[in-house]
């Protein structure tokens, strides 16, 4: 499923034994992240290495993550996103441009 590791105030999400970011993962990941994101100055990195499918709940997760980042003033980054997933995101009209830009212009998960 996924694992969250912590390095000081930086939380790193990695996925294991799955190539899908779907409603089952989103539900549990949302619960887990809600425990951390209220920390001031928190940073969240989501490493999508190996993920090649995202369902509608996954896209909704990105929108909610961006909203929570603004609300709680934390930084997030998406890294190692496959070209297939990037192409899906580019085609989705539901995402506003700041969210889409953050997802497409990914950074390394250091």
ZAGUVEX-460228 format. One record per residue (C-alpha): residue number from 1; residue in one letter; x, y, z. Coordinates in Angstrom, 3 decimals, m for minus. Layout:
ZAGUVEX-460228
<rec><num>NUM</num><residuo>A</residuo><xx>X</xx><yy>Y</yy><zz>Z</zz></rec>
...
end
This chain:
ZAGUVEX-460228
<rec><num>1</num><residuo>X</residuo><xx>0.000</xx><yy>0.000</yy><zz>0.000</zz></rec>
<rec><num>2</num><residuo>X</residuo><xx>1.999</xx><yy>3.035</yy><zz>1.225</zz></rec>
<rec><num>3</num><residuo>X</residuo><xx>4.444</xx><yy>4.084</yy><zz>3.907</zz></rec>
<rec><num>4</num><residuo>X</residuo><xx>4.999</xx><yy>7.493</yy><zz>5.505</zz></rec>
<rec><num>5</num><residuo>X</residuo><xx>8.462</xx><yy>8.250</yy><zz>6.833</zz></rec>
<rec><num>6</num><residuo>X</residuo><xx>9.380</xx><yy>11.342</yy><zz>8.802</zz></rec>
<rec><num>7</num><residuo>X</residuo><xx>12.580</xx><yy>13.346</yy><zz>8.646</zz></rec>
<rec><num>8</num><residuo>X</residuo><xx>12.071</xx><yy>16.132</yy><zz>11.186</zz></rec>
<rec><num>9</num><residuo>X</residuo><xx>9.118</xx><yy>18.129</yy><zz>9.812</zz></rec>
<rec><num>10</num><residuo>X</residuo><xx>9.245</xx><yy>16.494</yy><zz>6.362</zz></rec>
<rec><num>11</num><residuo>X</residuo><xx>6.866</xx><yy>13.602</yy><zz>5.673</zz></rec>
<rec><num>12</num><residuo>X</residuo><xx>7.608</xx><yy>11.348</yy><zz>2.694</zz></rec>
<rec><num>13</num><residuo>X</residuo><xx>4.951</xx><yy>9.058</yy><zz>1.239</zz></rec>
<rec><num>14</num><residuo>X</residuo><xx>6.080</xx><yy>6.061</yy><zz>m0.821</zz></rec>
<rec><num>15</num><residuo>X</residuo><xx>3.954</xx><yy>3.335</yy><zz>m2.392</zz></rec>
<rec><num>16</num><residuo>X</residuo><xx>4.645</xx><yy>m0.389</yy><zz>m2.240</zz></rec>
<rec><num>17</num><residuo>X</residuo><xx>3.092</xx><yy>m3.406</yy><zz>m3.975</zz></rec>
<rec><num>18</num><residuo>X</residuo><xx>0.709</xx><yy>m1.287</yy><zz>m6.039</zz></rec>
<rec><num>19</num><residuo>X</residuo><xx>0.687</xx><yy>0.638</yy><zz>m9.292</zz></rec>
<rec><num>20</num><residuo>X</residuo><xx>m2.674</xx><yy>2.301</yy><zz>m8.589</zz></rec>
<rec><num>21</num><residuo>X</residuo><xx>m3.611</xx><yy>5.443</yy><zz>m6.652</zz></rec>
<rec><num>22</num><residuo>X</residuo><xx>m7.276</xx><yy>4.715</yy><zz>m6.050</zz></rec>
<rec><num>23</num><residuo>X</residuo><xx>m10.089</xx><yy>5.280</yy><zz>m3.554</zz></rec>
<rec><num>24</num><residuo>X</residuo><xx>m8.808</xx><yy>2.635</yy><zz>m1.127</zz></rec>
<rec><num>25</num><residuo>X</residuo><xx>m5.366</xx><yy>4.211</yy><zz>m0.854</zz></rec>
<rec><num>26</num><residuo>X</residuo><xx>m6.685</xx><yy>7.781</yy><zz>m0.929</zz></rec>
<rec><num>27</num><residuo>X</residuo><xx>m9.012</xx><yy>7.156</yy><zz>2.009</zz></rec>
<rec><num>28</num><residuo>X</residuo><xx>m6.281</xx><yy>5.786</yy><zz>4.264</zz></rec>
<rec><num>29</num><residuo>X</residuo><xx>m3.619</xx><yy>8.260</yy><zz>3.091</zz></rec>
<rec><num>30</num><residuo>X</residuo><xx>m5.953</xx><yy>11.196</yy><zz>3.762</zz></rec>
<rec><num>31</num><residuo>X</residuo><xx>m6.535</xx><yy>9.963</yy><zz>7.322</zz></rec>
<rec><num>32</num><residuo>X</residuo><xx>m2.824</xx><yy>9.518</yy><zz>7.961</zz></rec>
<rec><num>33</num><residuo>X</residuo><xx>m1.786</xx><yy>12.866</yy><zz>6.483</zz></rec>
<rec><num>34</num><residuo>X</residuo><xx>m4.433</xx><yy>14.732</yy><zz>8.480</zz></rec>
<rec><num>35</num><residuo>X</residuo><xx>m2.464</xx><yy>13.779</yy><zz>11.596</zz></rec>
<rec><num>36</num><residuo>X</residuo><xx>0.632</xx><yy>15.632</yy><zz>10.337</zz></rec>
<rec><num>37</num><residuo>X</residuo><xx>m0.362</xx><yy>18.534</yy><zz>8.143</zz></rec>
<rec><num>38</num><residuo>X</residuo><xx>m1.510</xx><yy>20.817</yy><zz>10.929</zz></rec>
<rec><num>39</num><residuo>X</residuo><xx>2.133</xx><yy>21.185</yy><zz>12.050</zz></rec>
<rec><num>40</num><residuo>X</residuo><xx>3.437</xx><yy>24.653</yy><zz>11.140</zz></rec>
<rec><num>41</num><residuo>X</residuo><xx>6.153</xx><yy>24.532</yy><zz>8.500</zz></rec>
<rec><num>42</num><residuo>X</residuo><xx>5.365</xx><yy>20.943</yy><zz>7.632</zz></rec>
<rec><num>43</num><residuo>X</residuo><xx>6.468</xx><yy>19.600</yy><zz>4.249</zz></rec>
<rec><num>44</num><residuo>X</residuo><xx>4.926</xx><yy>16.614</yy><zz>2.458</zz></rec>
<rec><num>45</num><residuo>X</residuo><xx>6.526</xx><yy>14.751</yy><zz>m0.456</zz></rec>
<rec><num>46</num><residuo>X</residuo><xx>4.544</xx><yy>12.117</yy><zz>m2.306</zz></rec>
<rec><num>47</num><residuo>X</residuo><xx>6.716</xx><yy>9.779</yy><zz>m4.336</zz></rec>
<rec><num>48</num><residuo>X</residuo><xx>4.652</xx><yy>8.355</yy><zz>m7.200</zz></rec>
<rec><num>49</num><residuo>X</residuo><xx>7.369</xx><yy>6.030</yy><zz>m8.469</zz></rec>
<rec><num>50</num><residuo>X</residuo><xx>5.663</xx><yy>2.919</yy><zz>m9.845</zz></rec>
<rec><num>51</num><residuo>X</residuo><xx>2.164</xx><yy>4.433</yy><zz>m9.964</zz></rec>
<rec><num>52</num><residuo>X</residuo><xx>0.669</xx><yy>4.397</yy><zz>m13.462</zz></rec>
<rec><num>53</num><residuo>X</residuo><xx>m3.049</xx><yy>4.724</yy><zz>m12.725</zz></rec>
<rec><num>54</num><residuo>X</residuo><xx>m5.042</xx><yy>7.321</yy><zz>m10.781</zz></rec>
<rec><num>55</num><residuo>X</residuo><xx>m8.811</xx><yy>7.155</yy><zz>m10.384</zz></rec>
<rec><num>56</num><residuo>X</residuo><xx>m11.176</xx><yy>10.078</yy><zz>m9.778</zz></rec>
<rec><num>57</num><residuo>X</residuo><xx>m10.678</xx><yy>9.958</yy><zz>m6.013</zz></rec>
<rec><num>58</num><residuo>X</residuo><xx>m6.937</xx><yy>10.331</yy><zz>m6.633</zz></rec>
<rec><num>59</num><residuo>X</residuo><xx>m7.502</xx><yy>13.481</yy><zz>m8.669</zz></rec>
<rec><num>60</num><residuo>X</residuo><xx>m9.808</xx><yy>14.777</yy><zz>m5.953</zz></rec>
<rec><num>61</num><residuo>X</residuo><xx>m7.057</xx><yy>14.077</yy><zz>m3.405</zz></rec>
<rec><num>62</num><residuo>X</residuo><xx>m4.728</xx><yy>16.461</yy><zz>m5.262</zz></rec>
<rec><num>63</num><residuo>X</residuo><xx>m7.318</xx><yy>19.229</yy><zz>m5.161</zz></rec>
<rec><num>64</num><residuo>X</residuo><xx>m7.936</xx><yy>18.690</yy><zz>m1.450</zz></rec>
<rec><num>65</num><residuo>X</residuo><xx>m4.193</xx><yy>18.535</yy><zz>m0.751</zz></rec>
<rec><num>66</num><residuo>X</residuo><xx>m3.692</xx><yy>21.899</yy><zz>m2.455</zz></rec>
<rec><num>67</num><residuo>X</residuo><xx>m6.580</xx><yy>23.383</yy><zz>m0.451</zz></rec>
<rec><num>68</num><residuo>X</residuo><xx>m5.183</xx><yy>21.996</yy><zz>2.814</zz></rec>
<rec><num>69</num><residuo>X</residuo><xx>m1.710</xx><yy>23.317</yy><zz>1.966</zz></rec>
<rec><num>70</num><residuo>X</residuo><xx>m3.119</xx><yy>26.820</yy><zz>1.583</zz></rec>
<rec><num>71</num><residuo>X</residuo><xx>m5.234</xx><yy>26.491</yy><zz>4.724</zz></rec>
<rec><num>72</num><residuo>X</residuo><xx>m2.515</xx><yy>25.050</yy><zz>6.990</zz></rec>
<rec><num>73</num><residuo>X</residuo><xx>0.435</xx><yy>26.754</yy><zz>5.295</zz></rec>
<rec><num>74</num><residuo>X</residuo><xx>2.496</xx><yy>23.686</yy><zz>4.502</zz></rec>
<rec><num>75</num><residuo>X</residuo><xx>4.465</xx><yy>22.797</yy><zz>1.402</zz></rec>
<rec><num>76</num><residuo>X</residuo><xx>3.916</xx><yy>19.727</yy><zz>m0.708</zz></rec>
<rec><num>77</num><residuo>X</residuo><xx>5.532</xx><yy>18.221</yy><zz>m3.741</zz></rec>
<rec><num>78</num><residuo>X</residuo><xx>4.788</xx><yy>15.355</yy><zz>m6.034</zz></rec>
<rec><num>79</num><residuo>X</residuo><xx>7.753</xx><yy>13.455</yy><zz>m7.410</zz></rec>
<rec><num>80</num><residuo>X</residuo><xx>8.574</xx><yy>10.601</yy><zz>m9.756</zz></rec>
<rec><num>81</num><residuo>X</residuo><xx>5.222</xx><yy>10.846</yy><zz>m11.515</zz></rec>
<rec><num>82</num><residuo>X</residuo><xx>5.039</xx><yy>8.720</yy><zz>m14.656</zz></rec>
<rec><num>83</num><residuo>X</residuo><xx>4.507</xx><yy>10.286</yy><zz>m18.056</zz></rec>
<rec><num>84</num><residuo>X</residuo><xx>1.178</xx><yy>8.438</yy><zz>m18.332</zz></rec>
<rec><num>85</num><residuo>X</residuo><xx>m0.133</xx><yy>10.009</yy><zz>m15.125</zz></rec>
<rec><num>86</num><residuo>X</residuo><xx>1.171</xx><yy>13.459</yy><zz>m16.100</zz></rec>
<rec><num>87</num><residuo>X</residuo><xx>m0.689</xx><yy>13.155</yy><zz>m19.391</zz></rec>
<rec><num>88</num><residuo>X</residuo><xx>m3.920</xx><yy>12.260</yy><zz>m17.579</zz></rec>
<rec><num>89</num><residuo>X</residuo><xx>m3.549</xx><yy>15.296</yy><zz>m15.321</zz></rec>
<rec><num>90</num><residuo>X</residuo><xx>m2.958</xx><yy>17.588</yy><zz>m18.290</zz></rec>
<rec><num>91</num><residuo>X</residuo><xx>m6.212</xx><yy>16.348</yy><zz>m19.828</zz></rec>
<rec><num>92</num><residuo>X</residuo><xx>m8.362</xx><yy>16.813</yy><zz>m16.723</zz></rec>
<rec><num>93</num><residuo>X</residuo><xx>m10.327</xx><yy>20.050</yy><zz>m16.853</zz></rec>
<rec><num>94</num><residuo>X</residuo><xx>m11.452</xx><yy>19.771</yy><zz>m13.246</zz></rec>
<rec><num>95</num><residuo>X</residuo><xx>m8.082</xx><yy>20.866</yy><zz>m11.875</zz></rec>
<rec><num>96</num><residuo>X</residuo><xx>m7.491</xx><yy>24.583</yy><zz>m11.641</zz></rec>
<rec><num>97</num><residuo>X</residuo><xx>m4.230</xx><yy>25.819</yy><zz>m13.099</zz></rec>
<rec><num>98</num><residuo>X</residuo><xx>m2.236</xx><yy>26.283</yy><zz>m9.838</zz></rec>
<rec><num>99</num><residuo>X</residuo><xx>m2.954</xx><yy>22.683</yy><zz>m8.826</zz></rec>
<rec><num>100</num><residuo>X</residuo><xx>m2.212</xx><yy>21.375</yy><zz>m12.312</zz></rec>
<rec><num>101</num><residuo>X</residuo><xx>1.029</xx><yy>23.387</yy><zz>m12.424</zz></rec>
<rec><num>102</num><residuo>X</residuo><xx>2.143</xx><yy>21.982</yy><zz>m9.055</zz></rec>
<rec><num>103</num><residuo>X</residuo><xx>1.465</xx><yy>18.455</yy><zz>m10.226</zz></rec>
<rec><num>104</num><residuo>X</residuo><xx>3.067</xx><yy>18.722</yy><zz>m13.628</zz></rec>
<rec><num>105</num><residuo>X</residuo><xx>6.163</xx><yy>20.624</yy><zz>m12.488</zz></rec>
<rec><num>106</num><residuo>X</residuo><xx>7.305</xx><yy>17.997</yy><zz>m10.020</zz></rec>
<rec><num>107</num><residuo>X</residuo><xx>10.416</xx><yy>18.175</yy><zz>m7.889</zz></rec>
<rec><num>108</num><residuo>X</residuo><xx>12.774</xx><yy>15.533</yy><zz>m6.529</zz></rec>
<rec><num>109</num><residuo>X</residuo><xx>11.726</xx><yy>13.837</yy><zz>m3.269</zz></rec>
<rec><num>110</num><residuo>X</residuo><xx>14.854</xx><yy>14.604</yy><zz>m1.261</zz></rec>
end
